Amino acid sequence: MHTNPLHLYTMLPKQTTCLKNIQYLPKSTSAWSLRRGLIGLGVVLCLLSGLPKSSAFGDEGTGEELLAGHSSHGEAFNEGPRQAAYLMPGMGNISFPVTTENALTQRFFNQGVAQLHGFWYYEAERSFRQAATLDPDCSMCYWGMAMANVENRERAQGFIAQAQEGVESVTPREKLFITAAKEYFQDEDSKGKKIDKKSRAQTYTHNLEAIVEEYPDDIEAKAFLAVQLWQNSRADLPIVSHVAINALLQQIFDANPSHPAHHYRIHLWDGHKAKMALHSAGMCGPSLPGIAHMWHMPGHIYSKLHRYQDAAWQQEASARVDHAHMMRDRVLPDQIHNYAHNNEWLIRNLLNIGRIHDALALAQNMQELPRHPKYNTLKKGSTKYGRERLLLALSTYRLWPELLEFAQTDYLAPTQDEKLQLERKRYMAVAYALTSQADLAASLLTEIEDLRTETQQTQDKLLEEQKKEQEQKQESAEADEKPAEEAASPDESTSPQVATAPDTKKAKANRERRAKERDATLKELKETLQRQAKAIATIQVAQAAAERDWKKALELWEQSDWKDNLLKAEWLAANDQPQESLELVDKEIQRRGGEVLPLAVKTWIQAQLGEVPHARQTLEKTRIAACQADLETPLLARLASLAAEQGYDSHWAVPPTPAADLGERPALDSLGSFRWHPYMAPRFTVFGAEQQALQLKDLRGQPTLVIFYLGFGCLHCIEQLHEFSPRAAELRNQGLEVLAISSENTELLARGVKTYTKPLDIPLYSDAELNTFKAYRCYDDFESQPLHGTFLISPDGKVLWQDISYEPFMDVDFILAESQRLLKLHAIGQN
């Protein structure tokens, strides 16, 4: 029987001091409060005695310290799943028998394998951890945890080592899986030689093949072999035969037609011959309907085949499944891998089929989602993509007045980021120019030109410094080459010279550091100058077009950031270059087959050139592509008169006809909501130091920031209170109340308040039984300990923002700004 890492907390070695033993008290609710209080007392005693704080806690990383909220299994577990798993709906039909007498363990194990097939690794690890909690002796649970960390080798190695400890108690089949994973994750061979990525992949592939050869009916082994054969290309092992891998996958589908290996077939053919995965594109989502990524992946195939309506449906289905999971399990949107990417691609496909209103709404919604420094900012996540796709939608459909309106809102607000701010000014100047507001366009152009002059001056100054330093370096090198008889006299080579040698080395190191920093700055300045030059040219193109100087606009085109070849084709036609115009638009139609705009623009150009019969023919193709389009948008609305001449009414597009190869498609509403919505805050009752009760209903009508902290014995918590308390008045002045809920009992809470060095401007409450911590998921179910949490609760009792972690959230400035933004958006949504 091997050691269960989930129970290591109660098995850690006894420490050498009483204070260090405190952290290993049993974690019943009463014992937890005692533990926090005694550690707090230990901190106070250490501070009074002049001992370092580490004397009370041990030394992190040595096994002697367990910081509050941190996992007892090591740093890697801090970021892992901390809440218990449950049997989720929509986890398909997977059977992977393992050695266990616990039926529930087997069910969680099967769920974990299904989640592996859906690349939902975070939830897969949670399922395997839950299975191991139910049966600590089930070695394959640790194999599963390792496989869920295939992109985190260090964690995977720890898990597979645990599986290896019990390998003698499993079946020969399970032993083969554990051994294969062990060899795949190991870094060195038996002689200590490093194993490269390619060799590991080859060995793992051979080991999986051995399992399939020994157990030819094991379709799970075939599934893992198939995906590895595809992934081998990332290890410099190119796919030799797509057909052979496809045949292996077909064996799986012959045994289980709805197996989630359809996901792997999509990946196999996505970059090679997309139509070969059409059947699997229809089967993938229904095979694991509870995993959003399984609905997303068919969108790859449909997009490659220019079937944008079908691709958009898949991506909307993916977003809805994600929303259902988020609201059910109280997860913020950008905590979900692939969520922002799925939605930004959905916007692009909505633009492809002319659903401009939905594209704009989704781009706005992406920016309305809760932001977080770790995963959703202007540089990453939904906020980044939402802003980019909003600009793409507005410019693609030439909605210049609307762009200027958005520029006056938070959606396209000014930023401190140089690139984003330049981009904003560039788009605004173009919009001003093309809406006959020449003065405003010229003003922004002047701002950018002045900015470029400043950038150029900064670059010139640094280049001059670089030149002088190079000259000095050359002079120094020449001096070193002088004959020995011209060197320093013997008297000059004694102790003073020795004493200055370190200074010389230090000075040299400083010079090298400054030179490196300068080179990096010069590189950035060069890139900035290039961006600024392109922005200037882009605005000048728009100015020329506004003046109908098509020749000048086209001459400046290549120097600019303009990439809209459909617009260029229209300008070519206006510049009496009809052949070049139609050739360019035909290239776009060929490149972007199935999109509505290339066909619509060609129809318009042909009509403007007087080629009415040809325009009518192209209109018929446009009618099919525009089957879901917003026909009132300007670029399509201008075709209404031509459509009327053909006898069509205002709804001139052909109604959509579903393809016959789509497979089973549930109603979208059954998968989840189209938009993410904040969840209702769980009700709670906590008590102050004087035993006064506070309930959630007492907060109604008042936006409140609720901090969950782990008592006065937690130094990080004290730091958090120290950050927030001095700013509490400022937060209240902005209409935001603040309170903190402790894991201590009321007696320890009162004692902590009295001994705290400064009066706290935040009301503190006790949750000694940890019921509120658990209700808000600020609790590690696997290790039975509370976690840090910070929540923004709206006046109507909804959680608008949250952070749950092994460390407290410290950024008061961020939470203040984000609270104001979210509360403003929430109030608008309520009205």
N, C-alpha and C positions, 0 to 999 in steps of 0.2 A: 504494500500500500504506500502511495506516495503522498508527499506534502501537498495540501490544498492551498494555493496562494490566496484564495479568498478568505481563508481563516488564519492567515499569518498574523493578523493583528493581535490575536489572543495568544500567539505562540512566540512573540518576540522575546529575546533574552532579557532577564531582569537587569536593571541598571544599578549603578554603584551608589547612587544617592537617592534619598527619599524623594526629592523634588522631581528627579527624572522618572521615578516609578509612577508618578501621578498620571502621566500621559497614557499608561497602560491599564488604568482602572477599567473594569467592565463598563460598557457604554449603555447602561440603563439610563433612563431619563434623570433619575435622582443622582446617580453616580456621575453622569456627565456634568451636571451643575456643580457638584462638589469638585470634580476635576478642574473645571474652568476656574472656580474660585481659589483653589489651592495653588494653581499655577500663577494666578494673578498675585497671590500673596508671595509666591516665590520671586516673582519679578520685582515686587516692591522691596523685599528683603535684599535682593541682589543689588538693586539701585542704591539702597541705604548703605550697604556695606562697601560699595564701590566696585563690586565684582561685575564683570561683563554680563550682559543679558543672557549670553549663551550658557552661562553657568547654570541657569534654571532650566534650560531646554536641551542642552547638549549641542552638538555641532551638526548642522544640516549636511546630509550626504554621507554621514558616518554610521547611520543606523541608530544614533542616539537622540535624534530630534524628530518630532512629528509636529510640524506647524499645523495650527488649526485649519481645517478644511483640506489639508493635503492628504493624499492617499498613503496608507501604510505600506503599500506595495512598491513604492518608488515614484520618482518624478513622472515617468511615462504614463502612469495611471491617472495623474491629475487631470489630463485633458480627455480621458476616456469616458465612456458612459457611466454615470453615477447613479441613475435611477433604474429601478427594476424593469425588466421586460414584461410584456404581456403577449398573449397570442393574438396577433393582428389579423384583421380581415384581409382577404385578397392576397394570401401568400402562396397560392397555387397548389400544385399536386406533386410534392416531393417526398421520396422515401429513401432515406439513407440510414439503414439500421446500424446501431452501435451497441456496445456492451453496456447495458444498464437494465436494472429491474424497475426503474421508475418510468412509468408511461409518460408523465409530463416532461421529464427530461428528454425523452425521445422526440416529443412534439416540438419542444423549443429547439432541439438540435436540427430537426427538419426545417424549421422556420429559419434558422441561421444559415443553412445551406441555400435555401431559396434566396435569401438576402445577398449571399455571396454571388449567386448567379445574376442578381440585379445590380451588382456593384454598389450595394447599399451597405458599405463596410461598417459604418458606425453602428447601425442597428443590428448588423450581424454579430458584432462583438457583444452587444448587449444581450442578444438571444443566447449566445454561447455562455456568457457569464451567468445568466439565469439558469441555464441547464446545469452548469457546474455547481451552482448554489444548491440545487435540488439533489444532485448526486456528485459530491466532490471526488469520487473515485472514477468518474467517467473520463478516461484519458482523452477521448476524442473531442471533448469539449475544449480542451486546451489546443488541440490541433485546429479546431475551428477558430479560436481566438487568434492563432498565428496566421491563418489564412485571411482573416479579416484585417490583418495588418501587413498585407503583402507589400504595401508601399512604405512601411516603417519597419525596417529590418531589425532594428535593435529590440523593439517590443516583440516582434515575431519570434526572435531567438529565445527570449525569456519564456514565452508561452510554449514553444515546441519543446523546450527543455523540461517543462513540467509534464507535458504529454509523454516524453521519453521515460520519465521515472516510472510510469505505470505500464510501460509497453508490454511487459510480460503477462499482464492480466487481460489482454485484449485478444481478439481473434486474429488469425494470420492476415486477413484482408485489412483490418484496421492497422496492424503493425506495418504493412506496406505503405499505407497512406502517411503514417507518422514518420517512418524512415525517409520517405520521399521528400516530405516537407523539411525534415531536419537537414538533409543534404542540400536542399535548395536554399535554405537560409544561412548555412554556415559560411564563414568568411575564409577559413583556412582548412587545408587538408590535414591528414594525420601527421604529416611531417612539418607542419607549420607554414607551408607555402600558401600564399594568398590565392584564392580561387576567383577568377575573373567572372564577370557577369555572363559572358557567352558560355563558359564552361558550366556554370551553375544551371543555365537554361537547358543546355544539352543533357546534362545528367538528370534533371527533373523530368524532361520529356521522356527519356528512356525509362525512368522509374514509373512514370504513369503508364507508358506502354506495357510495362511488365504487369501492372495491375490488370489492365484490359485483357492481356493475353491469358492471365491466370483466371480471371473472372469475366468471361466474354459477355455475360448478361448484365454486367454492372453499368448501367447507363450513366450513373453519376461519375464514375471514373472516366467514361468516354467524354462526358461534358467538360470535365476539368482538363482532359488531354486536348480537346478541340480548342478551348480558349487559350491554352498554353501554346499550341502550335501557331495560333494567330499572333499572340503576344511575343513570340520568339523574334519577330522582326525588330522589336525594340532592343534586342540583345545581339544585333548584328547577325541574325540567323534568318535570312529572307525566306519567305514562303516559297517552297519549291512547287507545290501544286495546290491551288485553291480547290480544284475539283476533288482531290483526295480528302481534304479536310471536310468538304461539303458532304462527301459520301459517309464519312464518320458521323457527322451530325445527323444525316438521314437515318442512320441506324437507331439513333436516340428517338427520333420522331416516329419511327416505325413501332417502337415499343410504347412511347407516350407522345401522342401527337401534340399535346399542349405543354410539353416541357419548355421551361424558360431558356433552353439553349437556342431558341429562336433569336435571342439577343446576340449570341455569338455569331450566328449566321449573318446577321446584319453587319456586324463589325467586319466579318470576313470579306464581304463583297462591297462594302461601302466605298472603299477607295479603289476598287478594281473594276467591277461590273455590277452596278447597283441593281439592275433588273433581276439578277439571279436571286436576290433576297426579297422579292416582292411578296411571295407567299408568307415568309416569316414576318414581313412588315405588318401583315394583317393579323398574325397570330401572337406577336410579341406582347402587346399590352394585355390582352385577355389571359395570357399565361401567368402573369403576376400582376393583377390589376391594382394591388395595393402599393406598388412601387412606381413612383412617378417616372423614373428613368426608363422604365420599360415602355411607357407611352411616348416618351421623347424620342427614343432611338429610331422608330419607323420614320420620323420626320426627316432623318438623314437621307433615307432612300428616296422618299417622295420628292425632297428638294433636289437631289441629284437628277431625278427624272423630270424635273420641271412641273411636278404635280403639286403646285403650291397650295391649292385649297385643301388637299389631303394632308400636306405637311402642317399647315396651320391648325387643322383639327387635332392632329397628334400633339402638337405643342400646347394647345389650349387644354387638352385632356391631362397632360403632364402637370401643368400649372394647377389645375383643379385638384388633382390627387395630392400634390404638395400642400395646397391650402387646407385640405381635409386633415392631413397629418399634422400640420402646424397648429391648427386650432384645437384639434383633439388632444395633442400632447404638449401644447403650450410652448411651441418653438417659434422663435422669430424667423422671418423669411430667409434672410441671408445666412442663417446658420445651416441651411440645407445646401449641400453640394450640388452644383449644376443649376440651381434655381434661377439665378440671374441670367446665366447663359441661355437657358431655355426660353426665358421671356424676351430677351433681346432678339433672339432668332425668330420668335413668334412675331415680333414687331416687323422684322424685315419681310417675313412672308405675308403679313397683312398688307404691307406696302406693295408687294408683288401682285396681289390680287385686287388692289384698289380699295381696301377697307381702311381708308385713311382716318376715319373718325375713331375706330377701335384702336388703331395704331397710336394715335395721339393720346387717347385715354389711358392706354397701357403704359406709354412712356411717362405720363404724368404720375400714374399710380406707382411706378417703380421708384420715383423720387419721393413719394409720400411715405414709403415704408420706413419703419424705425431704422435709424442709423446707429452704427457702433464702430468705435475706433479700430476694432480687430477685423471686421469683415464687411462693413458697408460704409464707404466714404466717397468723396468725389473722385478718388483714385482707384476704387475697387468696389465690386458688388453692384447692387441694383441702382444706387445713386449715380454711379459712373455711367453705367449702361443706359439708364433712363435719360440722362442729359444728352448723351451722344445720339440716341435713337430719336429723341424729340427733335433735335437739330436736323437729323437725317430726314425725318418725315416731312418737316416743314420745308426744307430746301428741295427735296425730291419732287414734291407736288407744288413747289413755287408759291407757297402760302406766305408771301413776304409781309403783308399787313399783320397776319397772325403771329409771325415770328417777332415782330416788334412789340406786339402786345405781351407775349410771353416774356420778353426781355425786361418787362416792368414787374414781373412776379418772381417768386422764389424759385420757380422752375428753371429760369435762366438768369439767376441773380449774379451780380459781380462776385468774384472770388479773389483770394490772395495768391492763387496759383497762376504763374506767369503764362503758361501755355493756354490754360482755359480762358484766362482773361483776354489774351490776344485773339483766341478763337471767337469769343463773344463779340468783341469789337469788329472783327472782320465780317461776321455774319450780319451784324446790325448795319454796318456801312453798306454792304451789298443790298440789304433790304431797303435802306433809305434811298439808295441810288435808283433801284428798280420800282420805287413807289413815288418817284418825282419829288424827292426831298433832298435835292442836290446839296444844299448848304450843310445839312446834318451829315451827309456822307463825307463831304469834304473835310468837315471838322474832325471826324474820327480818323480819316486818312492822315491828316496833319499830326494827330496824336501819335499814331503808329510810326510815322516818319521821324518825329522827334525822339521817340523811344529808340528807334534804330540808330539814330545819331549818337545817343548816349551809350548804347551798347557798343558801337564802333569805337568810340573814344576809350571806353574801358578796355576793349581788346587791344587797341594800339598801345595803351600804357603798359599792359602786361607783356606785350611783345617786345617793347623797348627794354623792360626789366630783364626779360629772357635773353635778349641780345647782349646786354651788358654783362650778365652773369656768364654767358658763354665766352665772352672776350676775356673776362677775369680768369676763367677756368683754363683757357688757352695759355694765358700769360703764366699762370702757376705751373702748368705742365712744362712750358719752355724753361722756367726757372729750375725745375727739378732735373732737367737734362744737362745742367751746367757741369763742367769737369769737377772732379773731386777736390782739386786744389783750390777751387773757388768756394768750397763749402765753408761752413762755420768753423772757427778756430776750436781747438780742444777745450778751451775754457768755456765755450758756449754749449758744450755737449754734456755738461754735468747736470746736477739736480734740478736747476730751474727748467731746463728743457724737458726733463722727464716729467716734471710737475705739470707742464703745459700740454703734454701729449694727450691726456684724457680730454682736456678742453678742446683740443684740435679735432679729436674724434667726434666729440659732441657737436661742435660747430659744423663739421662735415655732415653729420646725421641730420642736423636741423636744416642745412641747406638743401639736402636731398629731399627732406620732407616738404619744404616749401616749394621746391621745384615740382614735385609730384602734384601737390595741391594746385599749383599754378597751371600745370598741364591739363589737369582735369577741368579747371575753370575755363581755360582757353577752348577746350573741346565743347563745353556747354555754350560758351559765347558764340562759337562758330555755328552751332546748331540753331541758337536763338536768332542770329542774323539771317540765316537761311529761312527760318519760319517767318520772320518779319518781312523779308523781301517778297516771299510768296504772298503774304497777306496784302502787301501794298499792290502787287500786280493783280491780285484777285479783285480788289476794290476798283482799280483802274479799268479792268475789263467791264465791270458792272457800269461804271461811269460812261464808258464809251458806248455800251449797249443802250443805256438810257438816252443817249444823244443820237441813237440810231446810226452810230459810226461803226457798222458791222466789221469793216475791214480792220480797223484798229483793235476792236475787241478780239477778233480772231488772231491777230498778230501777237497780242499779249497773252493769249490763252495758255500756251505751253509754259510760260514763266509763272503761271498762277497755280492756285489750289483747285481750280475748277476741274471736276471729273464727270460732270453731267453731259455725256455725249449726245443725249437727246436734245438738250438745249442747244448744244453746238450745231447739231444738224439743222435746227430751225434757223439759227443765225446764218448758216451757210446758204440756206434757201433764200433768206432775206438779202444776202449779199450777192444774189444772182449766180449762185453755184449749185444749181439743182442736182446735177449728177453726183457731186461730192456729198451733197446733203442726203440723197437717197441711198447712196452706197454706205454711208456711215450708219444710218438708221437701220439698214438691212443687217449690218454686222451686229448691231445691238439686238435685233430680233433673233438672229441665229444664236448669239451668246446667251440671251435671256429668254429663251423660248418659254411660252406659257405665261409670261408677265403681261399685264394689261397695258402699261404705259408705252413700251416701244411700239406696239400696234396702234395705240391711240394717237401717238405723235406722228407716225407714218401716215395715218388717215388724214390728219390735219395738214401735214405738209403737202400731200398730194392734192388735197382740196385747194390749198392756197396757190399751188402751181397751176391750177386749172385742169388737173388730171382727174376729173370727176368720176369717170368710169372706174379707174383704178382705185380711187378713194372709196367708192362703194364696195368694191371687192374686199379691200382691207377692212372696211367697217364690219363686214360679216364675221371676219376673224376676231375683230375687237369685241363684238357682241358676245362671243363665246368666252373669251378671256375675262370679260367684265361681269361674269354671271353673279358675282358677289360684291361688286364694286359700288362705291358711293358715287352715283352718277352725277350728283350735283356739285362735286368738287370741280374747280375751274378747268383743269386739263381735260376732263371728260365732258363737262357741261358744254364746252364749245363745239362738241360734235352733235349736239341735240338737233340743230337745224338740218344737218345732213341726214340724220336718222329720220327726221320728220319727212323729208323729201322721199325717203324710202317707204313711208307709210307707217313708221313705228311711233308709238306714243312716248311719253317721257320716260317710261320704264323700258328702254329700248334693248337692254341686254337680254341674252338668252337665259332662262332659268337654269340653275345648276342641275346636273344629272349625276347621281352618285356612280362611281366606278363599280364594276362587278367583282373586283378582287380585294375588297377592303377588309374582309373578314367580319367578325362580330364587333359591332360598335355600340356600346351602351349609350343611353342618353347622357349628354355632358353633365347635366345638373345632378345626375346620380353619382358622379365621381367626386363632386365637391363644388364649392362656390367659385365664381370667376375671379373674385377679388379676395385678398386676405383681409380679415377683420380682427380687431383685438378681442381677446376673450374676457369673460367676466371674472373679476377678481374673486377668489374663494373667500367665503365668510370666515371671520376669525374673532376670537376673544383673547385679549392679552391683559396683563395687569402691571400697573406702575409700582414704584417702590413703596407707595402708601396703600397698596392693594386696590387702587382704583381701577376699574375695568374700562377697556376700550374695545369697541367692536367696529367692524368694517362699516356698518350703517352710520356710525358717528362721523365718518369722513365724507358722507354723501354731500354733494354740492361744492366740495372743495378739492381741487387737485392736490395730490399728496405724494411725496417721495418717501417710500418706506425702505429703510435699510435693515437688513438682517445681519447681525454681527454675533460673534462667538464669545462674548463676554470680555471682561476687563483683563482676563488672563491671556488674551490674544493680542500680541503687539501690533499686528497688522490692522486689527480692528480699532485699536486705540489711535493708530495713525489715520485711519479713515475718519473717525469721529473728530480728530484734530483738524482734518481738512474741511469737514462739512460744518462743524459748529461755528467757527468764526464767520461763515458765509450764510448762516441760517437767516439772519435778518434780511440780507440781500435777496435770498430766495423767497422769503415771505413778501417782500416788497414787490416781487414779480408775480405774486399771487400763488406761490407754491409753498405749501406746508411741508415740514419734514419731521419724521419720527423714526426712532430706531427700536428694533425688537431684538432682545438678547436671549441667548440660550441659557442664561443663569436664572436661578430662582430669585424671588423678590428680595430675600434677605441679602444674598450676595450682590444683587443689583444695587440695593441701598448702600451697602458697604463700599462698593466700587465708586459710587457717585460721591460719597463723602471723602474718599481718599484721592480722588482725581485732582490733579494739580490745578486745573482751571475750571470754573463753573461752565457746565455744558448748556448751550443754547438750543439743545434738541431734547424733546421729551423722550425718556427711555421706558421701555416696557419689557416685561418678562414673559417668556414662553418656555418655562422650565420643562414641560412635558413634550416640547418640540412639535406639538400638533400643528401650529401655524407654519413652522419651518417645513413640515412635510406637505401641508396643503399647498404651499407655494413651490414645491419641488426643490427647496433649498436643503436637500437631505440626500446623503449617499445611502441608498438602500442596501448596497452590497457590503458596506463596512460600518453601517449603522452609526453615522456621524453627521452632524449638521454642516451645511456649506454656507458660504457668504452669498448674499443676494442684495440687489438694489432694484426697486420697482417704481415705476411711475403709474399712479392710478388716477384715472380721469374723474371728474365730478360725478359722472353717472356710474362709477364703479367698474371701469374696464382697465385692463392692464395695457398701457400704450407702449411701454418699453421695459426691458428687464435685462439684468445681467446676473447669472448664477455661475459661480466659479469657486475654485479652491483659494482664490485671492479676492480681497475686497476691491470694489470699483472706487478709484480715487479722484477721477478727473471731474472736479466740480464745475469748471467752465464748460466742459462738454455737456454735462447733464443739464445745466441751466439753459444753454442754447437749444439743445435738442428738446427739452421739455416745452419751451416756448413754441418751438416749431410744431411739435406734435399736438399740443393742446389747441393751437390755432387751427390746424387742419381738422382735428376732431370736432371742434365747434362748428366749422363750416359744414362738415359732413352731417352733423346733427340737424342743421337748419335747412 
